[in-house]
Amino acid sequence: MNQQPDTPWGYKLSAELYGIDRWSNDYFGLSPEGKVTAKTLNTAVPLLDIVEGMFERDLQMPVLLRIENILDAQIQRLNEAFRKAIKEQNYQAAYRGVYPIKVNQQAQVVEEIAHFGSRYQHGFEVGSKPEMIAALSTVEEPGSLIICNGYKDEEFIDLGLQAIRLGFLCFFVIETPAELPIIIERSKALGVEPMIGLRVKMNTKVSGHWNSTSGDRSVFGLTTTQIVELVDLLNQENMLHCLQLLHCHLGSQIPNIQEIRKGVVEACRYYADLIREGAALNYIDLGGGLAVDYSGSQNNDEQSRNYSLDEYCDDIVDTLKHTLDEYDIAHPTIVTESGRSTVAYSSVLLFNILDTTTFEPTNLPNTMEDEHPLIGRMREIYDYLNPERVQECYNDAHYYRQEVRELFKRGQMNLRQQSVTENLFLDILHRITALLDKVEHSSIDLNDLKSSLSDIYYGNFSLFQSLPDIWAIDQMFPIMPIHRLNEEPSRQAVLADITCDCDGKIDKFFVNQEVAQSLPLHPLIEGEEYYLGVFLVGAYQETLGDLHNLFGDTNVVSVRLNSDGSFDFVKEIHGDTIADVLSYVEYEPKEMQLRYRNTAERAVREGRITARERQQTINAFNASLQGYTYYEKES
């Protein structure tokens, strides 16, 4: 039952506990009814209302929810923030944003960016031929930028040269010296002058997960010697005027604004010297780096950032202006490849909790006459359990439990005796936990005790499919219930997915502005669903997911919020069926149906089942092939 407004706990305390106002970038909040809301257009829509609309459309959990307004708002905020900085600082060139398709290649995302971004001529960054095809078939506005990174063969280059013919500003960013001769040859063959950029190896090192794209050992970019050689080759071919863009990428998710400033200063040095060499540079591409504050802590931790969007834009414009003014060089068009910050906020993974495991004593028995002495010694711990002796009690409880377990293994104690011991052990640990606030100095074991007793909540999702960065690189995302937030969350829990893998768990969370090993959650109510949301998952998670245990893509819903508080289901995609994922790993569903039919028919011949039962089992098999790969509850 929900607590009333006059009780000690309320939705504002939940907002503080889960930090939603710190990490949501003002796109999510809590209603007085204790529901998470999506906020845009001066309105707030409860996510639970959208969930109910999903069920009415036969879309079960888990679901990836995309909110198109948020995607639009991020593109608008980025472009308007740069426009504002350029105007205020009298910078004499424009800003042009591009979206790196690799961050989220899903058609719904790319198409919405192209559609809404057309008013800003917001372009795309591509790193492969498939991404190039996606960009060319989606971008709407002539004059839009297409930045071609990665390794490029003749076909890739031909696609870009044809794009120039169509009116797009398509730059070939040279990553290795071997690319330039191919570009020159293909441009002559097609009679199209190329637009060329150079990517330099930046010496400025940044912090965070993705800092290996700078420095001498970066796998991308050109050394100063290679740059000089390419400039000389372009001169020989009378094509130095084609070199119009300098590309300087420091890294993704840069948490410290000072490192960004240093990188821009270094980029200006390359830019100035290439101008002196005769290059016709008029674009400077600073790559990605604009971070997402996943933790909401607003510091230079790798999961956060110590700057705002306005400060990011102001610092880039200010540094470019003043550094290049010193060299008396005209201001270039500023290009950034903000992908993570563009799409992260717009997607939420929603799932229901299927079950829980708790680590609490149950049915503590009274002392029995023939009780084993070790169990008696365990009971004696209660007599001296106090704040001054908690470490001793903790050590004793572990010792006696281990002795009982050894006797059980040797057959000298039975199952019921071990059960009594385990229950006493858990009860003692919970009592120790209650005393820890009164202990001045505690060991690592005691500090970790609370998390070791936390519940396990089993979520209807696959970590490896929907949240691979948690498993692969210890990325953290904000996680919280989407309802019941005017009730105090009285349980501490870690999350487990439904894969058969011990790595399929989440045991690090943002709680009260700190990293915690358990998440405060509400106890399950029989007959009621309990829903959690994982926020800021729009970047990379959809594309990087794998088929662990053959759990496929989740259901996907795109909604658009309206100013009157209503919302429209713009698109919906049912997740992979079992037949789909089996076909991905080279099974042929029709052949599988035939083989199962033959197995069932053999069972009829052998008298195990009747012909009618055969048909029932075949129908069930065929229906399952078309079913969702995740846990389905009967409607």
DAFENMO-V635753 format. One record per residue. N is the residue number from 1. OMEGA is omega in degrees with one decimal (NA if undefined). Layout:
BEGIN
N/OMEGA
N/OMEGA
END
This chain:
BEGIN
1/179.1
2/176.1
3/179.4
4/-176.3
5/-177.0
6/176.5
7/-175.3
8/-176.5
9/177.3
10/-173.3
11/179.5
12/176.4
13/175.8
14/178.8
15/179.0
16/-177.8
17/-176.1
18/174.3
19/-171.9
20/-179.9
21/-178.0
22/-174.9
23/-170.6
24/-179.3
25/179.7
26/177.0
27/179.6
28/178.4
29/179.5
30/174.8
31/176.2
32/177.7
33/177.0
34/179.4
35/173.4
36/179.0
37/168.9
38/-172.1
39/173.4
40/179.3
41/178.3
42/176.6
43/-179.8
44/-177.3
45/178.1
46/176.9
47/-179.7
48/175.7
49/178.0
50/177.6
51/178.5
52/176.0
53/176.0
54/-178.0
55/177.3
56/178.9
57/175.5
58/176.3
59/-177.0
60/175.0
61/-2.4
62/-179.3
63/169.4
64/-179.3
65/173.6
66/178.9
67/-171.6
68/-178.7
69/-178.3
70/177.2
71/178.2
72/-176.6
73/-179.9
74/176.5
75/179.5
76/-178.9
77/-178.3
78/-177.5
79/-178.8
80/178.2
81/176.6
82/178.2
83/-179.3
84/-179.8
85/-179.7
86/-179.6
87/-176.4
88/-176.2
89/178.0
90/175.7
91/-169.7
92/174.5
93/-172.8
94/172.7
95/176.1
96/179.4
97/171.9
98/179.3
99/177.1
100/-174.0
101/-177.4
102/-176.7
103/173.1
104/-174.5
105/-175.6
106/-173.4
107/-179.3
108/-178.7
109/-177.0
110/-179.7
111/179.2
112/177.1
113/178.8
114/-176.5
115/-177.8
116/-177.1
117/-177.5
118/179.6
119/177.6
120/-171.2
121/178.7
122/-173.3
123/-176.0
124/167.8
125/-177.9
126/-179.1
127/-179.9
128/178.1
129/176.2
130/177.8
131/177.3
132/178.1
133/178.9
134/-179.3
135/-176.7
136/-178.6
137/-173.3
138/-175.6
139/-170.0
140/-167.3
141/173.4
142/-176.2
143/177.9
144/179.6
145/166.2
146/-179.0
147/-176.9
148/175.4
149/177.3
150/-178.3
151/-169.0
152/174.4
153/-177.0
154/-178.1
155/177.9
156/-177.9
157/178.1
158/177.5
159/179.6
160/178.1
161/176.1
162/177.3
163/176.3
164/176.6
165/-178.1
166/175.7
167/178.6
168/174.8
169/-172.6
170/-177.4
171/170.7
172/178.2
173/-175.9
174/179.9
175/179.7
176/-178.1
177/-175.7
178/-176.2
179/-173.3
180/178.2
181/179.0
182/179.3
183/-179.8
184/-178.1
185/-177.5
186/178.6
187/176.6
188/-178.7
189/-177.6
190/-179.4
191/179.9
192/178.4
193/-176.0
194/170.3
195/-167.8
196/171.4
197/175.9
198/174.0
199/-177.8
200/171.6
201/-178.5
202/176.7
203/179.4
204/179.7
205/179.4
206/177.8
207/178.1
208/-178.5
209/-166.7
210/-176.0
211/-175.4
212/179.4
213/175.6
214/179.3
215/-174.8
216/-176.2
217/175.8
218/-179.7
219/-179.3
220/173.5
221/-174.1
222/172.7
223/179.2
224/178.2
225/178.7
226/178.5
227/179.4
228/-179.8
229/-179.8
230/175.8
231/179.0
232/178.9
233/177.8
234/177.0
235/180.0
236/-177.9
237/-176.8
238/-177.4
239/-178.4
240/177.6
241/178.1
242/179.5
243/-171.5
244/-174.2
245/172.3
246/-177.7
247/-177.2
248/-178.3
249/-179.0
250/-176.8
251/179.2
252/175.4
253/178.5
254/-172.9
255/-170.4
256/-177.5
257/179.4
258/179.0
259/177.5
260/177.8
261/-179.4
262/179.5
263/179.1
264/177.3
265/178.8
266/179.2
267/179.9
268/178.1
269/177.1
270/-177.3
271/-177.0
272/-177.5
273/176.9
274/173.8
275/179.0
276/177.7
277/178.3
278/178.4
279/-178.4
280/-176.6
281/170.7
282/174.1
283/171.4
284/-177.3
285/-177.7
286/175.8
287/178.3
288/177.2
289/179.3
290/-168.8
291/171.3
292/-179.7
293/-177.1
294/-176.6
295/-175.8
296/-175.7
297/176.1
298/175.9
299/-176.3
300/170.1
301/-174.7
302/176.9
303/-173.5
304/171.7
305/-176.6
306/-178.3
307/175.9
308/176.3
309/-179.8
310/179.4
311/177.7
312/-178.5
313/179.6
314/-176.6
315/178.8
316/-178.5
317/-179.1
318/-177.7
319/177.8
320/-176.5
321/-174.0
322/179.4
323/-178.2
324/175.3
325/178.3
326/178.6
327/-177.9
328/-178.8
329/-179.8
330/-178.1
331/177.7
332/169.2
333/-178.8
334/176.5
335/168.9
336/-178.5
337/-177.7
338/-179.8
339/-177.6
340/-176.7
341/179.2
342/-169.6
343/-172.2
344/-172.2
345/-168.4
346/-175.8
347/178.9
348/172.8
349/179.5
350/176.9
351/178.7
352/177.2
353/-175.3
354/-174.1
355/177.3
356/167.8
357/178.7
358/179.9
359/-178.2
360/177.8
361/177.0
362/175.3
363/178.4
364/-175.5
365/172.7
366/179.2
367/178.9
368/-175.7
369/-176.4
370/-176.0
371/-179.2
372/-178.2
373/-180.0
374/177.3
375/176.0
376/178.2
377/176.4
378/179.5
379/-178.1
380/179.7
381/-179.5
382/-174.4
383/-178.1
384/179.1
385/177.5
386/-175.6
387/-177.9
388/-174.0
389/-176.4
390/-179.6
391/178.0
392/179.7
393/178.1
394/-179.2
395/-179.2
396/-179.2
397/179.1
398/-178.8
399/-177.6
400/178.1
401/-178.9
402/177.2
403/178.4
404/179.9
405/179.0
406/177.6
407/178.0
408/179.3
409/-178.3
410/178.6
411/-177.8
412/171.6
413/-176.2
414/-175.3
415/-177.9
416/177.6
417/177.4
418/178.4
419/177.2
420/-179.6
421/-178.8
422/179.2
423/177.0
424/179.5
425/179.9
426/180.0
427/179.4
428/180.0
429/177.6
430/177.1
431/176.0
432/179.0
433/-179.8
434/-178.2
435/-170.7
436/178.9
437/-179.0
438/-178.0
439/-177.6
440/-178.4
441/-179.1
442/-178.2
443/176.4
444/179.5
445/-178.8
446/178.0
447/-179.3
448/-172.8
449/-177.0
450/-179.9
451/-179.9
452/178.2
453/-176.7
454/178.5
455/168.3
456/175.6
457/-176.4
458/-177.6
459/-179.4
460/179.1
461/173.0
462/177.0
463/-174.2
464/179.1
465/-169.9
466/-177.3
467/-172.2
468/-178.3
469/175.4
470/-178.6
471/-169.0
472/-171.6
473/178.2
474/172.2
475/177.7
476/177.6
477/173.6
478/-179.2
479/179.7
480/172.3
481/177.8
482/177.8
483/-178.1
484/-174.7
485/166.1
486/169.7
487/176.5
488/176.4
489/-170.2
490/179.7
491/171.0
492/-171.9
493/162.3
494/-177.3
495/173.4
496/176.4
497/-176.2
498/173.2
499/177.0
500/-176.4
501/-179.3
502/176.4
503/-178.7
504/-177.4
505/174.4
506/-177.6
507/170.7
508/-173.0
509/171.3
510/-179.7
511/177.7
512/177.1
513/176.4
514/173.9
515/-177.8
516/-179.3
517/174.9
518/-175.2
519/175.6
520/-179.8
521/-179.7
522/174.3
523/178.3
524/175.9
525/-177.0
526/178.4
527/179.2
528/176.3
529/176.6
530/-172.0
531/173.5
532/174.4
533/170.8
534/-170.2
535/176.6
536/-175.5
537/-175.6
538/-175.6
539/172.0
540/-168.8
541/-178.5
542/-174.3
543/-174.3
544/-174.7
545/178.2
546/-172.9
547/177.9
548/-175.8
549/-179.7
550/167.0
551/-173.5
552/177.2
553/178.0
554/167.4
555/-179.3
556/178.1
557/171.6
558/179.4
559/172.2
560/-178.9
561/-180.0
562/-174.8
563/179.4
564/179.3
565/175.9
566/178.6
567/-179.9
568/170.9
569/-175.5
570/179.5
571/173.9
572/-179.9
573/176.5
574/-177.7
575/-178.5
576/169.1
577/176.3
578/177.6
579/179.0
580/-174.4
581/176.1
582/178.4
583/178.2
584/-178.6
585/165.8
586/168.8
587/176.1
588/-174.3
589/-179.1
590/177.2
591/178.3
592/177.3
593/-179.8
594/-180.0
595/178.8
596/177.0
597/180.0
598/177.1
599/179.8
600/-179.8
601/176.3
602/178.1
603/176.3
604/-178.9
605/-177.8
606/175.3
607/-179.5
608/179.8
609/175.8
610/178.3
611/178.4
612/177.9
613/175.7
614/-177.8
615/178.2
616/-178.8
617/176.3
618/179.1
619/179.1
620/179.0
621/-178.5
622/178.6
623/179.3
624/178.5
625/-178.9
626/-177.7
627/178.8
628/-179.0
629/-177.6
630/-177.7
631/-179.2
632/175.7
633/180.0
634/-180.0
635/NA
END
